Amino acid sequence: MRRDGRISSLAGPVTVDHAPWTGLEKRLYALICISTLFFACVTPPFQAPDENQHYVKALFLSEGGILAQRRGEMIGADLPRSAIDLHDVHFTAQTSPGVRLFHPSMLKTAWNEGKTRSDERSFADFPNVANYAPTLYLPGAIGLTIGEALGLPPLGAFYSGRIVNALFALIALAVALRLMPFGRFAMIGTALLPTFCYQNGSLSPDAVINGTGFLGLALALRAGFMGFTAKRGLAFLLLAPLLALAKGVYLPLMAAGLRRPESRRDLRPYCLLAAMAVGALAFLMWMKFSGGSQALYHIMSRKTGEMVTTAPLARQFAVILHDPLAYLHVLATSVTERAPVYAFQIVGRFGWNAILLPLLAYPLALAMLAGAVCSGAGTGLSWRQRLWWLAVAAGVALLIETAMYLTGTPLGADYIQGTQGRYFLPILPLALLALMPAAPFRGAGVLFGGSALLLLCIAAATVFDSFWVHGFVTADGMPPHHDPIRRLLLPSPRW
């Protein structure tokens, strides 16, 4: 792949011209846009994980709310009854052992009933996301406000929120790709994964998390390898707090741009560390302002199947400090047990993690990522640099697991609860970049582009079929089917 201003060394400040996008990069970005907007339109309301709670949180922000209220054991806010009915009445996220199927008449009914304006309000409970920063929901809230201003019923405003959320994610991705000094295909490969497009096409804050995560990584690499400027310094001071507020565990991703100072006047690493410190401070200030570090909620134990309550952070942290070795054992066993689930979820698992692609699609995703890696970084990278990036990626992954143990797992549990594969998507570009050769392998672009197109076509067909044609089973996990041909060729609801 031809690049202008090719990077040749990591020994000092690197000068790279603004390399224009190649034809393949443009086509793949267009494919990401089409897929994201397709999922935003085709996926029924509240069929992304916790989308019901994300919706009411964004609605709360659109009405000017910041801090949730406590009402007994509930945490939430008073919101329009017609908006709450969109989930409670028309599109409940119920689970059942049977097949669930959506029909266009459900959309028509919800649209027509939502046209009736009412001043009635009701308390919406959203404990899982109560203490999330409002910046996570700003694009969705803007979309809901636009829908309301256009006079749309709640269903129309909901889809307006989804579209604006998706557009934010796509714009952030485009800017991040523009900032990447090399290895652009590592980021494109991650963005082409069906789970990435699906989550960005929902009303989930994943659109903001993925977008700011990619921006933080790209800006850190650009400053680390192309030199620090006043504009980049200002961008760091603005972006680091946004990344920390999105998810504090992703802030260390910016350490990917750290390099040994070339001289006493080389302030790049110190400026980067200062920006990360500002981000950490913003996170702590939000935790203080919001009244605490977490809100306890009920969740079904993945070990026993019983309803359990998450642990208070301070008490769970005391458990770790009491016996760090025991926690390391919990960490190792949980990651080992859940690794196959993470792999499925990173590639493509839809709905509330109940819909799988045909099994043959998962090796296809591996081929796509291999094609991305073999497309080359466009520069030679030392083994020390690669090891540092892998260490940063592994460190962030361990932070994610530890955060879920602290805030999403029962007190003193011997397992980690709630971690999902999609949480690792912002880390994946750095891991892929660490594996990239300097120059592309012959045929890598064809493999990359062809497998990406086929994978997303299969994902689109799977989602449409599972929601609107044959239905799906809401139980979590792989359905118990025995026909190997059907397992390989059909999505999970039809196994």
Secondary structure, 3 states (H helix, E strand, C coil): CCCCCCCCCCCCCCCCCCCCCCHHHHHHHHHHHHHHHHHHHHCCCCCCCCHHHHHHHHHHHHCCCCCCEEECCEEEEEEEHHHHHHHHHHCCCCCCCCEECCCHHHHHHHHHHHCCCCCCEEEEECHHHCCCCHHHHHHHHHHHHHHHHCCCCHHHHHHHHHHHHHHHHHHHHHHHHHHCCCCHHHHHHHHCCHHHHHHHCCCCCHHHHHHHHHHHHHHHHHHHHHCCCHHHHHHHHHHHHHHHHHCHHHHHHHHHHCCCCCCCCCCHHHHHHHHHHHHHHHHHHHHHHCCCCCCCCEEECCCCCCEEECCCHHHHHHHHHHCHHHHHHHHHHHHHHHHHHHHHHHHCEECCCCEECCCCHHHHHHHHHHHHHHCCCCCCCCHHHHHHHHHHHHHHHHHHHHHHHHHHCCCCCCCCCCCCHHHHCCCHHHHHHHHCCCCCCCCHHHHHHHHHHHHHHHHHHHHHHHHHHCCEECCCCCCCCCCHHHHHHCCHHHC
